[in-house]
Protein backbone atom coordinates (compact mmCIF):
# COMPACT_ATOMS: atom_id res chain seq x y z
CA UNK A 1 0.00 0.00 0.00
CA UNK A 2 1.27 3.45 -0.86
CA UNK A 3 2.09 6.05 1.78
CA UNK A 4 -1.35 7.66 1.40
CA UNK A 5 -3.39 4.51 0.82
CA UNK A 6 -4.24 2.65 -2.31
CA UNK A 7 -4.67 4.07 -5.78
CA UNK A 8 -8.34 3.18 -5.58
CA UNK A 9 -8.71 5.15 -2.32
CA UNK A 10 -7.01 8.17 -3.87
CA UNK A 11 -9.31 7.94 -6.89
CA UNK A 12 -12.42 7.70 -4.70
CA UNK A 13 -11.35 10.84 -2.83
CA UNK A 14 -10.70 12.64 -6.12
CA UNK A 15 -14.05 11.57 -7.55
CA UNK A 16 -15.80 13.32 -4.65
CA UNK A 17 -14.60 16.65 -6.10
CA UNK A 18 -15.89 15.96 -9.62
CA UNK A 19 -19.37 16.72 -10.91
CA UNK A 20 -20.22 13.67 -13.02
CA UNK A 21 -23.14 13.53 -15.36
CA UNK A 22 -25.10 10.26 -15.32
CA UNK A 23 -23.57 9.30 -18.67
CA UNK A 24 -20.05 9.58 -17.18
CA UNK A 25 -20.68 7.12 -14.35
CA UNK A 26 -19.58 4.13 -16.42
CA UNK A 27 -16.24 5.81 -17.16
CA UNK A 28 -15.81 6.52 -13.44
CA UNK A 29 -16.59 2.87 -12.64
CA UNK A 30 -14.07 1.74 -15.24
CA UNK A 31 -11.44 4.01 -13.69
CA UNK A 32 -12.20 2.51 -10.25
CA UNK A 33 -11.84 -0.99 -11.71
CA UNK A 34 -8.47 -0.15 -13.27
CA UNK A 35 -7.27 1.36 -9.98
CA UNK A 36 -8.41 -1.72 -8.04
CA UNK A 37 -6.65 -4.06 -10.49
CA UNK A 38 -3.43 -2.03 -10.25
CA UNK A 39 -3.64 -2.15 -6.43
CA UNK A 40 -4.23 -5.92 -6.45
CA UNK A 41 -1.55 -6.79 -8.98
CA UNK A 42 -1.04 -10.51 -9.58
CA UNK A 43 1.65 -12.15 -11.70
CA UNK A 44 0.91 -11.98 -15.39
CA UNK A 45 -0.01 -15.31 -16.93
CA UNK A 46 3.09 -15.25 -19.13
CA UNK A 47 5.31 -15.36 -16.01
CA UNK A 48 3.25 -17.80 -13.93
CA UNK A 49 4.97 -20.96 -15.24
CA UNK A 50 8.41 -19.53 -14.60
CA UNK A 51 7.50 -18.30 -11.13
CA UNK A 52 6.07 -21.72 -10.29
CA UNK A 53 9.29 -23.41 -11.43
CA UNK A 54 11.36 -21.04 -9.28
CA UNK A 55 9.09 -21.81 -6.32
CA UNK A 56 9.73 -25.55 -6.76
CA UNK A 57 13.48 -24.92 -6.96
CA UNK A 58 13.32 -22.96 -3.71
CA UNK A 59 11.44 -25.84 -2.07
CA UNK A 60 14.20 -28.25 -3.13
CA UNK A 61 16.84 -25.85 -1.80
CA UNK A 62 14.96 -25.63 1.51
CA UNK A 63 15.29 -29.39 1.96
CA UNK A 64 19.09 -29.09 1.76
CA UNK A 65 19.89 -25.63 3.10
CA UNK A 66 16.97 -24.10 5.02
CA UNK A 67 18.75 -20.84 5.90
CA UNK A 68 19.83 -20.13 2.32
CA UNK A 69 16.37 -21.04 1.05
CA UNK A 70 14.71 -18.65 3.49
CA UNK A 71 16.83 -15.74 2.27
CA UNK A 72 16.32 -16.72 -1.37
CA UNK A 73 12.55 -16.98 -0.81
CA UNK A 74 12.47 -13.38 0.46
CA UNK A 75 14.26 -12.19 -2.67
CA UNK A 76 12.00 -14.28 -4.87
CA UNK A 77 8.85 -12.82 -3.29
CA UNK A 78 10.17 -9.28 -3.72
CA UNK A 79 10.94 -9.89 -7.41
CA UNK A 80 7.57 -11.59 -8.02
CA UNK A 81 5.71 -8.70 -6.36
CA UNK A 82 7.65 -6.09 -8.36
CA UNK A 83 7.08 -7.99 -11.59
CA UNK A 84 3.38 -8.23 -10.88
CA UNK A 85 3.04 -4.55 -10.06
CA UNK A 86 5.05 -3.50 -13.11
CA UNK A 87 3.14 -5.74 -15.51
CA UNK A 88 -0.26 -4.61 -14.31
CA UNK A 89 0.70 -0.93 -14.07
CA UNK A 90 2.24 -0.87 -17.53
CA UNK A 91 -0.88 -2.50 -19.00
CA UNK A 92 -3.55 -0.62 -17.07
CA UNK A 93 -1.83 2.65 -16.16
CA UNK A 94 -2.34 4.25 -19.59
CA UNK A 95 -5.95 3.04 -19.65
CA UNK A 96 -6.61 4.54 -16.22
CA UNK A 97 -5.01 7.81 -17.33
CA UNK A 98 -7.22 7.89 -20.44
CA UNK A 99 -10.31 7.39 -18.28
CA UNK A 100 -9.20 10.19 -15.96
CA UNK A 101 -8.67 12.49 -18.94
CA UNK A 102 -12.19 11.73 -20.19
CA UNK A 103 -13.55 12.60 -16.74
CA UNK A 104 -11.58 15.87 -16.71
CA UNK A 105 -9.50 14.71 -13.74
CA UNK A 106 -6.01 15.50 -15.03
CA UNK A 107 -4.27 18.87 -15.18
CA UNK A 108 -4.24 18.79 -18.99
CA UNK A 109 -7.94 17.98 -19.19
CA UNK A 110 -8.85 20.69 -16.67
CA UNK A 111 -6.68 23.20 -18.50
CA UNK A 112 -8.39 22.39 -21.79
CA UNK A 113 -11.80 22.93 -20.20
CA UNK A 114 -10.87 26.34 -18.78
CA UNK A 115 -9.43 27.41 -22.15
CA UNK A 116 -12.46 26.10 -23.98
CA UNK A 117 -10.54 23.54 -26.03
CA UNK A 118 -10.10 19.81 -26.06
CA UNK A 119 -7.11 18.10 -24.45
CA UNK A 120 -4.23 17.94 -26.86
CA UNK A 121 -4.16 14.44 -28.31
CA UNK A 122 -1.89 13.49 -31.21
CA UNK A 123 -3.44 12.48 -34.54
CA UNK A 124 -2.89 8.83 -33.58
CA UNK A 125 -5.66 9.20 -30.99
CA UNK A 126 -3.27 8.22 -28.20
CA UNK A 127 -2.37 10.30 -25.19
CA UNK A 128 0.96 12.15 -25.38
CA UNK A 129 3.91 10.01 -24.35
CA UNK A 130 5.02 10.66 -20.78
CA UNK A 131 8.67 11.11 -19.87
CA UNK A 132 8.66 7.65 -18.26
CA UNK A 133 7.09 6.07 -21.35
CA UNK A 134 9.63 7.83 -23.59
CA UNK A 135 12.55 6.52 -21.50
CA UNK A 136 11.11 3.01 -21.50
CA UNK A 137 10.60 3.11 -25.29
CA UNK A 138 14.16 4.35 -25.85
CA UNK A 139 15.54 1.58 -23.62
CA UNK A 140 13.50 -1.03 -25.49
CA UNK A 141 14.80 0.31 -28.81
CA UNK A 142 18.42 0.19 -27.56
CA UNK A 143 17.92 -3.39 -26.38
CA UNK A 144 16.46 -4.40 -29.73
CA UNK A 145 19.38 -2.78 -31.61
CA UNK A 146 21.85 -4.56 -29.34
CA UNK A 147 20.17 -7.92 -30.06
CA UNK A 148 20.32 -7.25 -33.76
CA UNK A 149 24.07 -6.69 -33.47
CA UNK A 150 24.65 -9.84 -31.41
CA UNK A 151 25.14 -8.17 -28.03
C-alpha positions as CSV (number, residue, x, y, z in Angstrom):
1,X,0.0,0.0,0.0
2,X,1.3,3.5,-0.9
3,X,2.1,6.1,1.8
4,X,-1.4,7.7,1.4
5,X,-3.4,4.5,0.8
6,X,-4.2,2.6,-2.3
7,X,-4.7,4.1,-5.8
8,X,-8.3,3.2,-5.6
9,X,-8.7,5.1,-2.3
10,X,-7.0,8.2,-3.9
11,X,-9.3,7.9,-6.9
12,X,-12.4,7.7,-4.7
13,X,-11.3,10.8,-2.8
14,X,-10.7,12.6,-6.1
15,X,-14.1,11.6,-7.6
16,X,-15.8,13.3,-4.7
17,X,-14.6,16.7,-6.1
18,X,-15.9,16.0,-9.6
19,X,-19.4,16.7,-10.9
20,X,-20.2,13.7,-13.0
21,X,-23.1,13.5,-15.4
22,X,-25.1,10.3,-15.3
23,X,-23.6,9.3,-18.7
24,X,-20.0,9.6,-17.2
25,X,-20.7,7.1,-14.4
26,X,-19.6,4.1,-16.4
27,X,-16.2,5.8,-17.2
28,X,-15.8,6.5,-13.4
29,X,-16.6,2.9,-12.6
30,X,-14.1,1.7,-15.2
31,X,-11.4,4.0,-13.7
32,X,-12.2,2.5,-10.3
33,X,-11.8,-1.0,-11.7
34,X,-8.5,-0.1,-13.3
35,X,-7.3,1.4,-10.0
36,X,-8.4,-1.7,-8.0
37,X,-6.6,-4.1,-10.5
38,X,-3.4,-2.0,-10.3
39,X,-3.6,-2.1,-6.4
40,X,-4.2,-5.9,-6.4
41,X,-1.5,-6.8,-9.0
42,X,-1.0,-10.5,-9.6
43,X,1.6,-12.1,-11.7
44,X,0.9,-12.0,-15.4
45,X,0.0,-15.3,-16.9
46,X,3.1,-15.3,-19.1
47,X,5.3,-15.4,-16.0
48,X,3.2,-17.8,-13.9
49,X,5.0,-21.0,-15.2
50,X,8.4,-19.5,-14.6
51,X,7.5,-18.3,-11.1
52,X,6.1,-21.7,-10.3
53,X,9.3,-23.4,-11.4
54,X,11.4,-21.0,-9.3
55,X,9.1,-21.8,-6.3
56,X,9.7,-25.6,-6.8
57,X,13.5,-24.9,-7.0
58,X,13.3,-23.0,-3.7
59,X,11.4,-25.8,-2.1
60,X,14.2,-28.3,-3.1
61,X,16.8,-25.8,-1.8
62,X,15.0,-25.6,1.5
63,X,15.3,-29.4,2.0
64,X,19.1,-29.1,1.8
65,X,19.9,-25.6,3.1
66,X,17.0,-24.1,5.0
67,X,18.8,-20.8,5.9
68,X,19.8,-20.1,2.3
69,X,16.4,-21.0,1.1
70,X,14.7,-18.7,3.5
71,X,16.8,-15.7,2.3
72,X,16.3,-16.7,-1.4
73,X,12.6,-17.0,-0.8
74,X,12.5,-13.4,0.5
75,X,14.3,-12.2,-2.7
76,X,12.0,-14.3,-4.9
77,X,8.9,-12.8,-3.3
78,X,10.2,-9.3,-3.7
79,X,10.9,-9.9,-7.4
80,X,7.6,-11.6,-8.0
81,X,5.7,-8.7,-6.4
82,X,7.6,-6.1,-8.4
83,X,7.1,-8.0,-11.6
84,X,3.4,-8.2,-10.9
85,X,3.0,-4.6,-10.1
86,X,5.1,-3.5,-13.1
87,X,3.1,-5.7,-15.5
88,X,-0.3,-4.6,-14.3
89,X,0.7,-0.9,-14.1
90,X,2.2,-0.9,-17.5
91,X,-0.9,-2.5,-19.0
92,X,-3.5,-0.6,-17.1
93,X,-1.8,2.6,-16.2
94,X,-2.3,4.3,-19.6
95,X,-5.9,3.0,-19.6
96,X,-6.6,4.5,-16.2
97,X,-5.0,7.8,-17.3
98,X,-7.2,7.9,-20.4
99,X,-10.3,7.4,-18.3
100,X,-9.2,10.2,-16.0
101,X,-8.7,12.5,-18.9
102,X,-12.2,11.7,-20.2
103,X,-13.5,12.6,-16.7
104,X,-11.6,15.9,-16.7
105,X,-9.5,14.7,-13.7
106,X,-6.0,15.5,-15.0
107,X,-4.3,18.9,-15.2
108,X,-4.2,18.8,-19.0
109,X,-7.9,18.0,-19.2
110,X,-8.8,20.7,-16.7
111,X,-6.7,23.2,-18.5
112,X,-8.4,22.4,-21.8
113,X,-11.8,22.9,-20.2
114,X,-10.9,26.3,-18.8
115,X,-9.4,27.4,-22.1
116,X,-12.5,26.1,-24.0
117,X,-10.5,23.5,-26.0
118,X,-10.1,19.8,-26.1
119,X,-7.1,18.1,-24.4
120,X,-4.2,17.9,-26.9
121,X,-4.2,14.4,-28.3
122,X,-1.9,13.5,-31.2
123,X,-3.4,12.5,-34.5
124,X,-2.9,8.8,-33.6
125,X,-5.7,9.2,-31.0
126,X,-3.3,8.2,-28.2
127,X,-2.4,10.3,-25.2
128,X,1.0,12.1,-25.4
129,X,3.9,10.0,-24.4
130,X,5.0,10.7,-20.8
131,X,8.7,11.1,-19.9
132,X,8.7,7.7,-18.3
133,X,7.1,6.1,-21.4
134,X,9.6,7.8,-23.6
135,X,12.6,6.5,-21.5
136,X,11.1,3.0,-21.5
137,X,10.6,3.1,-25.3
138,X,14.2,4.3,-25.9
139,X,15.5,1.6,-23.6
140,X,13.5,-1.0,-25.5
141,X,14.8,0.3,-28.8
142,X,18.4,0.2,-27.6
143,X,17.9,-3.4,-26.4
144,X,16.5,-4.4,-29.7
145,X,19.4,-2.8,-31.6
146,X,21.8,-4.6,-29.3
147,X,20.2,-7.9,-30.1
148,X,20.3,-7.2,-33.8
149,X,24.1,-6.7,-33.5
150,X,24.6,-9.8,-31.4
151,X,25.1,-8.2,-28.0
